[in-house]
Amino acid sequence: MSQSEDWRAKNVRRMNKYHAWRAARATPALGFVSQPEPKSIGSFARGRQLIGGNFLFAGYLVEAPNASIWDIEAPAPGFVEEIHGFAWLDDLAAVGDYNARHRAQDWIKDWVERFSGGKGPGWTPDLTGRRLIRWIHHALFFLSGQEADVSNAFYKTLGQQTIFLSRRWRTASPGLSRFEALTGLIYAGLSLVGMEEHVAPAVKALAQECEAEIDAEGGLPTRNPEELLEVFTLLTWAAAALSEAGKIAEESHLAAIERIAPTLRALRHSDGGLARFHGGGRGIEGRLDHALASSGNKVPPGQGLHMGFLRLAAGRTSIIIDAATPPKLEASFNAHASTLAFELTSGRRPLIVNCGAGSSFGPDWRRAGRATPSHSTLGIEGFSSSRLGAKRMIGGHLREFLADIPTEVRLELRSNDDGGGFVAGHDGYVKTHGLTHIRQIELSKDGRGIAGEDTLATITGEDERQFDRMMDRLKLQGIPFQVRFHLHPDADAELDMGGAAVSLALKSGEIWVFRHDGRAKLSLERSVYLEKNRLKPRASKQVVLSAAAMDYATRVRWTLAKAQETPTTLRDLEMDDETLS
């Protein structure tokens, strides 16, 4: 962080403290006008962990069976943010027994005593909005059996936080943070006596944010599917709260919900999870189903791109491809070099994946997860398809991997009586090597077969000259590249037929076979699956095709075919995601 950025960050924190201090001296809330029904879904298992003193936040586990959550020595800033956001209150409410209520009541009372009045690190607009939503959702869970002085202190800090949000929501970063702040402000204004004046300005501001941040395709500038789900959830909560209070959300707000719903359907696999691109994970279990049901929108996704992604689906198979340029730096610090990478799910079982976002495992894993070799696509050895500065690749190579960000991705959809697919190309390697990566994938009509082709080719005369210069630097040994297919940890992979094919067995009983045309060397190598809310990366494998580009066009063909299908559970018999929504 530069000195100027550090100064700005410190000034924002100072102003947040000042406005929180001022809010503490304003007229407090007097009670609830109405209380929205709890809509946030918690995890029973995570709730039980919290009761047992196992605090897992931001990828870090702290075991403190007899400690208050506020006495824990936080191992990372992300840990602090998560506990001050109070999303964990959903998990305690999901358990709902005496011990869960006791923990929730003690920890909320502790927060009020220690941090109200602007003290501590939780006074940012996004965390305050997130916290207000949970406190209002679970107010009855907290207030049951409390003394009058505790209830009064609770209402006082609710009013304080509402006034703070009304003054500071504009300082939240555009996107998810600002949506959280404004949704929290709407919730508080609708629910608390004396806070009604904040509703109308917040409703108008939320509609303006929808116009500014949600594009015509129903996507976000970050191109992060999980972040889109979080924004969609907030918008449905705000719309429902307004409706329950006898008010109507602004047209731009409702139109954004209508645009996002089919886009999220396009970004979910047949197992119900979201595609894992650009820093996003699969999404909290059940959240997408609940949000889609709450929205009332049943519009299926159309043909073509949704937030820059293409979805192919047939039978029980879904494929989602990143078919656009990466997000711009000003839109996202979590952009991945994943152009033309894909994920594949069969029924309820993921098969081909990307490694995922490694931010919860530290900066090295974060950089590694963003680089091209961590995605199921073609990569030139020693380079990423985007200038992301990854220093640690999966496999532990400590080198700098730089290339130029693709400026153009061309896509053509194809369909015939046997199925459908696409051909697409990106120019991420043109400046460095003169080569365009062209990927073609076709999915059979029954979803049981996938045929793929990856090509590195020169397009123009200048591309050929750049290719020749690179070949001269490499002493005519060719430009080495790999086509990677990262496997989900639950997929059991074995080399077959003397190393000419790979057998992929899923826990459902399905067996898929990977083959290629013999123009590349096939190997089965180690990989990792970077999954949020786990303590360590999960070990997995990847199928790798290795070759060298010697000519102006070098092509590698591969296939995936389902060889056996014997579903073992009712869950595996369930069909595609349309049955879920």
C-alpha positions in Angstrom: 0.0 0.0 0.0 1.4 3.4 -1.0 1.7 6.3 1.5 -1.2 8.1 -0.1 -3.4 5.0 0.0 -2.4 4.4 3.6 -3.3 8.0 4.5 -6.7 7.7 2.8 -7.5 4.4 4.6 -6.6 5.9 7.9 -8.6 9.0 7.2 -11.7 6.9 6.3 -11.3 5.0 9.6 -11.0 8.2 11.5 -14.1 9.6 9.9 -16.0 6.4 10.6 -15.1 6.6 14.3 -16.1 10.3 14.4 -19.5 9.7 12.8 -20.1 6.6 15.0 -19.3 8.8 18.0 -21.8 11.5 16.8 -24.4 8.8 16.2 -24.1 7.6 19.7 -25.3 11.0 20.9 -28.4 11.1 18.7 -31.9 9.9 19.7 -31.9 6.1 20.0 -34.4 3.7 18.5 -37.3 3.2 20.8 -38.2 -0.4 19.7 -39.4 -2.3 16.7 -42.2 -1.1 14.4 -42.0 -4.5 12.7 -39.5 -7.2 12.4 -38.8 -9.0 9.1 -38.9 -12.8 9.2 -35.4 -14.3 9.4 -34.3 -14.9 5.8 -30.6 -15.6 6.2 -29.8 -19.3 6.2 -27.3 -20.6 8.7 -25.4 -23.9 9.0 -26.3 -26.2 11.9 -22.9 -27.8 11.7 -21.1 -24.5 12.0 -23.4 -23.4 14.8 -22.4 -26.6 16.8 -18.8 -25.8 16.1 -19.2 -22.3 17.6 -20.9 -23.6 20.7 -18.0 -26.0 21.1 -15.5 -23.2 20.9 -14.2 -23.9 17.4 -14.0 -20.5 15.6 -13.4 -21.0 11.9 -13.4 -17.7 10.0 -11.5 -16.6 6.8 -9.8 -20.0 6.6 -8.3 -19.9 10.2 -9.4 -22.1 13.1 -9.0 -20.9 16.6 -10.0 -23.3 19.4 -11.1 -21.5 22.6 -13.9 -23.5 24.3 -14.5 -21.2 27.2 -13.7 -17.8 25.6 -15.9 -15.0 24.3 -15.6 -14.5 20.6 -14.3 -11.0 21.3 -11.4 -12.3 23.5 -9.9 -14.3 20.7 -6.6 -13.2 19.3 -7.5 -12.8 15.6 -4.9 -14.4 13.2 -5.8 -12.2 10.2 -7.8 -9.1 9.3 -10.4 -11.2 7.5 -11.1 -13.1 10.7 -11.9 -9.8 12.5 -14.2 -8.7 9.7 -16.2 -11.9 9.7 -16.8 -11.9 13.4 -17.8 -8.2 13.4 -20.2 -8.8 10.5 -22.2 -11.3 12.6 -23.1 -13.6 9.8 -22.3 -16.4 12.3 -25.4 -15.4 14.1 -27.3 -17.3 11.4 -25.4 -20.5 12.4 -26.3 -20.2 16.0 -29.9 -19.5 15.1 -29.9 -22.6 12.9 -29.1 -24.7 16.1 -31.6 -22.7 18.1 -31.3 -24.5 21.4 -30.5 -23.1 24.9 -26.7 -23.2 24.4 -26.9 -21.5 21.0 -29.2 -18.8 22.4 -26.9 -18.3 25.4 -23.8 -17.8 23.2 -25.7 -15.4 20.9 -27.0 -13.3 23.9 -23.6 -13.2 25.6 -21.7 -12.2 22.5 -24.1 -9.5 21.4 -24.1 -8.0 24.9 -20.3 -8.1 24.9 -20.2 -6.3 21.6 -22.5 -3.6 22.8 -20.4 -3.1 26.0 -17.1 -3.1 24.2 -17.7 -1.6 20.7 -20.8 0.7 20.7 -20.0 4.3 20.4 -17.6 3.8 17.5 -15.0 1.7 19.3 -13.3 -1.2 17.6 -12.8 -2.4 14.0 -16.4 -3.1 13.1 -17.4 0.4 12.2 -17.4 0.3 8.4 -20.5 0.7 6.3 -20.5 -2.8 4.9 -19.9 -4.6 8.2 -22.5 -2.3 9.9 -25.1 -3.1 7.3 -24.4 -6.8 7.5 -24.6 -6.7 11.3 -27.8 -4.8 11.3 -29.5 -7.3 9.0 -28.5 -10.2 11.3 -29.5 -8.4 14.5 -32.9 -7.5 13.1 -33.4 -11.0 11.6 -32.6 -12.6 15.0 -33.8 -9.9 17.4 -36.4 -12.2 19.1 -33.7 -14.9 19.4 -31.6 -12.4 21.4 -34.2 -10.4 23.3 -36.0 -13.5 24.8 -35.7 -13.3 28.5 -33.5 -10.2 28.6 -33.7 -7.5 31.3 -35.0 -4.1 30.4 -31.5 -2.5 30.6 -30.1 -5.0 28.1 -33.0 -4.4 25.7 -32.6 -0.7 26.0 -28.9 -0.9 25.3 -29.7 -3.1 22.3 -32.2 -0.6 20.8 -29.8 2.3 21.5 -27.0 0.7 19.5 -29.3 -0.3 16.7 -30.3 3.3 16.4 -26.7 4.4 16.6 -25.7 2.1 13.8 -28.6 3.2 11.7 -27.6 6.8 11.9 -24.0 6.0 11.3 -25.0 4.1 8.1 -27.2 7.0 6.9 -24.1 9.3 7.1 -21.4 6.9 5.8 -22.9 4.5 3.3 -21.5 6.5 0.4 -17.9 5.7 1.6 -18.5 1.9 1.0 -16.9 0.6 -2.1 -19.3 0.3 -5.1 -20.7 -3.2 -5.5 -21.3 -5.8 -2.7 -20.1 -3.5 0.1 -22.5 -0.7 -0.8 -25.4 -3.1 -1.4 -24.8 -4.5 2.1 -24.7 -1.0 3.7 -27.9 0.2 1.9 -29.9 -3.0 2.6 -29.0 -2.7 6.3 -30.1 0.9 6.3 -33.5 0.0 4.7 -34.0 -2.9 7.1 -33.3 -0.6 10.1 -35.4 2.2 8.8 -38.4 -0.1 8.3 -38.0 -2.0 11.5 -37.1 0.6 14.2 -39.2 3.2 15.8 -37.8 6.7 15.1 -35.7 5.6 12.1 -38.4 5.9 9.4 -36.8 9.0 7.8 -33.9 7.0 6.5 -36.0 4.6 4.4 -36.8 6.8 1.4 -33.2 8.1 0.8 -31.9 4.5 1.1 -34.5 3.1 -1.3 -33.6 5.7 -3.9 -29.8 5.2 -3.4 -30.2 1.4 -3.7 -32.1 1.8 -7.0 -29.3 4.1 -8.3 -26.7 1.4 -7.3 -28.7 -1.2 -9.3 -28.6 1.0 -12.4 -24.9 1.7 -12.0 -23.6 -1.8 -11.0 -26.0 -4.4 -12.6 -25.5 -4.5 -16.3 -28.0 -5.4 -19.1 -27.0 -9.1 -18.8 -27.7 -9.1 -15.1 -24.0 -9.2 -14.2 -21.5 -7.4 -12.0 -18.2 -5.8 -13.2 -16.3 -8.2 -11.0 -17.7 -11.2 -12.9 -17.7 -13.1 -9.6 -20.7 -15.5 -9.6 -20.8 -15.9 -5.8 -20.7 -12.2 -5.3 -23.6 -11.8 -7.8 -25.5 -14.3 -5.6 -24.8 -12.2 -2.5 -26.0 -9.0 -4.2 -29.1 -10.8 -5.5 -29.9 -12.1 -2.1 -29.6 -8.6 -0.6 -31.9 -7.2 -3.2 -34.5 -9.8 -2.7 -34.3 -9.2 1.1 -34.7 -5.5 0.7 -37.6 -5.9 -1.7 -39.4 -8.3 0.6 -38.9 -6.0 3.6 -40.4 -3.1 1.7 -43.3 -5.2 0.6 -44.0 -6.4 4.1 -44.1 -2.8 5.3 -46.6 -1.9 2.6 -44.1 -0.1 0.4 -42.8 -0.9 -3.1 -39.2 -1.1 -4.2 -38.1 1.3 -7.0 -38.5 0.1 -10.6 -34.7 -0.1 -11.1 -34.4 -2.3 -8.0 -37.0 -4.8 -9.2 -35.7 -4.7 -12.8 -32.2 -5.7 -11.4 -33.7 -8.7 -9.7 -35.4 -9.7 -12.9 -32.1 -9.5 -14.8 -30.0 -11.3 -12.3 -32.2 -14.3 -11.7 -31.8 -15.9 -15.2 -28.1 -15.1 -15.1 -27.6 -17.0 -11.9 -29.4 -19.9 -13.4 -26.9 -19.9 -16.2 -24.0 -19.8 -13.7 -25.1 -22.8 -11.7 -24.1 -26.4 -12.4 -26.4 -29.4 -12.5 -25.4 -30.1 -8.9 -26.9 -26.7 -7.8 -23.5 -25.1 -7.1 -22.1 -22.0 -8.8 -19.2 -22.0 -11.2 -16.0 -21.0 -9.4 -14.5 -18.1 -11.2 -12.8 -14.8 -10.4 -12.6 -15.3 -6.7 -16.0 -16.9 -6.2 -17.0 -20.2 -4.6 -19.9 -22.5 -5.0 -22.1 -20.4 -2.7 -23.6 -21.1 0.7 -25.7 -24.3 0.6 -29.4 -23.5 -0.1 -28.9 -19.7 -0.6 -29.4 -19.7 -4.3 -32.5 -21.8 -4.2 -34.0 -19.7 -1.4 -33.1 -16.4 -3.2 -34.6 -17.6 -6.5 -37.8 -18.8 -4.8 -38.1 -15.4 -2.9 -37.6 -13.4 -6.1 -40.6 -15.2 -7.8 -38.7 -15.1 -11.1 -38.9 -18.3 -13.1 -37.3 -17.0 -16.4 -34.8 -19.6 -17.7 -31.4 -18.4 -19.0 -31.3 -17.5 -22.7 -28.8 -18.5 -25.3 -25.4 -16.7 -25.4 -23.3 -15.1 -22.7 -24.4 -14.3 -19.1 -21.9 -12.1 -17.3 -19.3 -13.3 -19.8 -20.0 -17.0 -19.2 -21.4 -19.6 -21.5 -23.4 -22.5 -20.3 -23.9 -25.8 -22.2 -26.2 -28.4 -20.8 -27.6 -31.7 -22.0 -28.9 -34.7 -20.1 -27.3 -34.7 -16.7 -24.2 -32.7 -17.8 -23.5 -29.0 -17.5 -20.4 -27.1 -18.7 -19.7 -23.5 -17.8 -17.0 -21.6 -19.8 -15.4 -18.3 -19.1 -15.8 -16.7 -22.5 -15.0 -13.1 -21.9 -12.0 -10.9 -21.0 -11.0 -10.8 -17.3 -12.6 -8.0 -15.1 -10.7 -4.7 -15.2 -8.4 -4.0 -12.3 -10.5 -1.1 -11.1 -13.5 -3.5 -10.9 -11.9 -6.4 -9.0 -8.6 -7.3 -7.2 -9.7 -11.0 -7.5 -9.7 -11.3 -11.3 -8.4 -14.7 -12.5 -6.5 -15.5 -15.7 -9.2 -18.0 -16.6 -10.2 -17.0 -20.2 -11.7 -20.1 -22.0 -11.4 -22.2 -18.9 -14.4 -24.5 -18.1 -16.0 -26.5 -15.4 -18.0 -29.7 -15.9 -20.5 -31.4 -13.6 -22.3 -34.6 -14.1 -25.6 -34.8 -12.2 -24.7 -34.0 -8.6 -21.0 -34.7 -9.0 -18.4 -32.1 -10.1 -15.8 -33.6 -12.4 -13.7 -30.9 -14.1 -13.1 -27.8 -11.9 -10.8 -24.8 -11.5 -8.6 -24.8 -8.4 -10.6 -21.9 -7.0 -9.8 -18.8 -4.9 -7.0 -19.3 -2.4 -7.3 -16.0 -0.5 -8.3 -17.7 2.7 -5.1 -19.7 2.7 -2.8 -16.7 2.4 -1.3 -14.4 -0.3 0.8 -17.1 -2.0 -2.3 -19.4 -2.5 -4.3 -16.4 -3.6 -1.8 -15.6 -6.4 -1.5 -19.2 -7.4 -5.3 -19.6 -7.6 -5.5 -16.6 -10.0 -3.0 -17.9 -12.5 -3.8 -19.7 -15.8 -2.2 -23.1 -14.7 -4.8 -23.2 -11.9 -7.7 -23.4 -14.4 -8.9 -26.0 -16.8 -7.6 -24.4 -20.0 -4.5 -24.1 -22.2 -1.5 -22.2 -20.9 1.9 -21.5 -22.4 4.6 -22.7 -20.0 5.9 -19.9 -17.8 3.0 -17.5 -18.7 -0.5 -16.6 -17.6 -3.1 -15.5 -20.1 -3.5 -12.3 -18.1 -1.0 -10.0 -16.4 -1.8 -11.0 -12.8 1.7 -11.4 -11.4 1.3 -14.9 -10.0 4.5 -16.0 -8.3 3.6 -19.4 -7.0 2.0 -21.9 -9.3 0.3 -25.1 -8.3 3.2 -27.4 -7.9 5.4 -24.9 -6.2 7.3 -23.2 -9.0 8.5 -19.9 -7.6 8.6 -17.8 -10.8 7.0 -14.7 -12.2 4.3 -15.6 -14.7 3.3 -12.6 -16.9 1.6 -12.1 -20.2 -0.8 -9.6 -21.6 -4.4 -9.4 -20.6 -6.7 -10.5 -23.4 -8.3 -7.5 -25.1 -10.7 -9.5 -27.2 -12.5 -12.8 -27.0 -14.4 -14.0 -30.1 -17.2 -16.5 -29.7 -19.3 -18.5 -32.1 -22.1 -20.8 -31.0 -22.7 -24.0 -32.9 -25.6 -26.5 -32.9 -26.6 -29.5 -34.9 -28.8 -32.6 -34.6 -26.2 -34.3 -32.5 -25.7 -31.6 -29.9 -24.3 -28.1 -29.5 -21.1 -26.3 -28.6 -18.9 -23.3 -29.4 -15.6 -22.2 -30.8 -13.9 -19.2 -29.2 -10.5 -17.5 -29.2 -8.6 -15.0 -27.1 -5.5 -12.9 -27.8 -3.7 -13.1 -24.4 -0.6 -14.6 -26.0 -0.4 -12.6 -29.2 2.0 -9.8 -28.0 4.4 -12.3 -26.3 4.2 -15.2 -28.8 2.1 -14.1 -31.7 -0.3 -17.0 -30.8 -4.1 -17.0 -30.4 -5.6 -19.7 -28.2 -8.7 -21.2 -30.0 -10.9 -23.6 -28.0 -13.7 -25.7 -29.5 -16.0 -27.8 -27.3 -19.0 -29.8 -28.4 -21.5 -31.5 -26.0 -23.5 -34.4 -27.3 -27.3 -34.2 -27.3 -27.6 -36.8 -24.5 -24.8 -35.2 -22.4 -22.7 -38.4 -22.4 -19.9 -37.2 -24.6 -17.7 -34.1 -24.9 -15.3 -33.4 -27.8 -12.7 -30.7 -27.4 -10.0 -29.1 -29.5 -7.4 -26.6 -28.4 -5.3 -24.7 -31.0 -2.5 -22.2 -30.8 -2.3 -20.3 -34.1 -1.0 -17.2 -35.7 -3.7 -15.0 -37.3 -1.8 -12.2 -39.1 1.6 -11.6 -40.7 2.8 -9.7 -37.7 1.7 -12.7 -35.5 3.9 -15.0 -37.6 6.9 -12.6 -37.3 6.4 -12.5 -33.5 6.1 -16.3 -33.4 9.4 -16.6 -35.4 11.2 -14.2 -33.0 10.1 -16.3 -30.0 11.2 -19.5 -31.8 14.6 -18.0 -32.4 14.9 -17.2 -28.7 14.0 -20.8 -27.9 16.5 -22.1 -30.5 13.7 -23.6 -32.6 12.8 -26.1 -29.8 9.2 -25.1 -29.9 7.0 -23.2 -27.5 5.9 -25.5 -24.7 2.3 -25.5 -23.5 -0.1 -27.6 -21.4 -3.8 -28.2 -21.5 -4.9 -28.8 -18.0 -8.1 -30.5 -16.7 -8.3 -30.1 -12.9 -10.3 -32.8 -11.2 -12.6 -32.5 -8.2 -11.1 -34.2 -5.1 -14.0 -36.8 -5.1 -13.1 -37.9 -8.6 -10.9 -41.0 -8.6 -8.5 -40.9 -11.6 -6.3 -43.7 -13.0 -4.2 -44.0 -16.2 -5.5 -46.7 -18.5 -4.4 -48.5 -21.7 -0.7 -48.0 -21.1 -1.0 -44.3 -20.4 -3.2 -43.5 -23.5 -6.4 -42.7 -21.5 -7.5 -41.7 -18.0 -10.4 -43.4 -16.2 -12.4 -41.0 -14.0 -14.7 -42.6 -11.4 -17.3 -40.5 -9.5 -18.9 -41.5 -6.2 -22.2 -41.8 -8.0 -20.9 -44.8 -9.8 -20.4 -43.0 -13.1 -17.2 -43.6 -15.0 -15.9 -41.2 -17.6 -12.9 -41.8 -19.9 -10.6 -39.1 -21.1 -8.7 -39.7 -24.4 -6.7 -37.6 -26.8 -5.4 -37.7 -30.3 -1.8 -38.6 -29.5 -0.3 -35.3 -30.5 0.5 -34.5 -26.9 2.0 -36.3 -23.9 -0.7 -37.4 -21.4 0.1 -37.3 -17.7 -1.8 -37.4 -14.4 -0.4 -34.9 -11.9 -1.0 -33.5 -8.5 -3.4 -30.5 -8.1 -5.3 -28.8 -5.3 -8.9 -27.8 -4.7 -9.1 -24.4 -2.9 -12.3 -24.4 -1.0 -13.5 -21.7 1.4 -14.3 -22.6 5.1 -11.7 -25.4 5.1 -8.4 -25.3 7.1 -6.2 -26.5 4.2 -6.3 -26.9 0.5 -7.6 -30.3 -0.6 -5.4 -32.6 -2.5 -6.6 -33.6 -6.0 -5.3 -34.5 -9.4 -5.2 -33.0 -12.9 -5.0 -34.5 -16.3 -2.3 -32.7 -18.3 -1.7 -32.7 -22.1 1.8 -31.4 -22.8 3.1 -30.4 -26.2 5.2 -27.7 -28.0 4.0 -25.3 -30.7 6.4 -25.8 -33.7 4.3 -24.3 -36.5 2.0 -21.4 -37.2 -0.9 -23.7 -36.0 -0.6 -26.5 -33.4 -3.7 -28.5 -32.5 -4.6 -30.9 -29.7 -7.8 -32.9 -29.7 -9.4 -34.6 -26.6 -12.6 -36.3 -25.6 -14.5 -37.1 -22.5 -17.1 -39.9 -22.7 -19.3 -41.5 -20.1 -18.5 -45.2 -20.1 -20.8 -46.3 -17.2 -23.7 -44.9 -15.2 -24.9 -46.6 -12.1 -26.3 -44.0 -9.7 -26.0 -45.1 -6.1 -28.3 -42.7 -4.3 -31.5 -40.9 -4.9 -29.5 -37.6 -4.8 -27.6 -38.8 -7.8 -30.8 -39.6 -9.7 -31.9 -36.0 -9.5 -31.7 -34.1 -12.7 -30.4 -30.7 -13.8 -30.7 -27.4 -11.9 -34.1 -26.5 -13.4 -35.7 -28.8 -11.0 -34.2 -26.8 -8.1 -35.6 -23.4 -9.1 
